[in-house]
């Protein structure tokens, strides 16, 4: 006769760790609430990157023009007012660009957000 031995070791902490790792690799099903939060976040951050990029780039151009004007950078004197004006012209539309993109995104996503929120509230 053969001696078959079965050994079992249980560790709650090890099982929790295995379960946590396993959850990362399972296909994730998105609930309606998670979808609603994702859409709301998309509306809230719409236009932020574009307006910040425009504003920062304008501020950098303005700063280079200011450096020419203060004599920190030596070069043609005409560069100071030219770069200053260019930087200002780039910074001014940053907020209107943000508002426009945010409004368009809000208009586009409003029906889906309202539909999802109605479904969640009814269930």
Secondary structure, 3 states (H helix, E strand, C coil): CCCCCCCCCCCHHHHHHHHHHHHHHCCCCCCHHHHHHHHHHHHHCCCHHHHHHHHHHHHHHHHHHHHHHHCCCCCCCHHHHHHHHHHHHHHHHHHHHHHHHHHHHHHHHHHHHHHHHHHHHHC
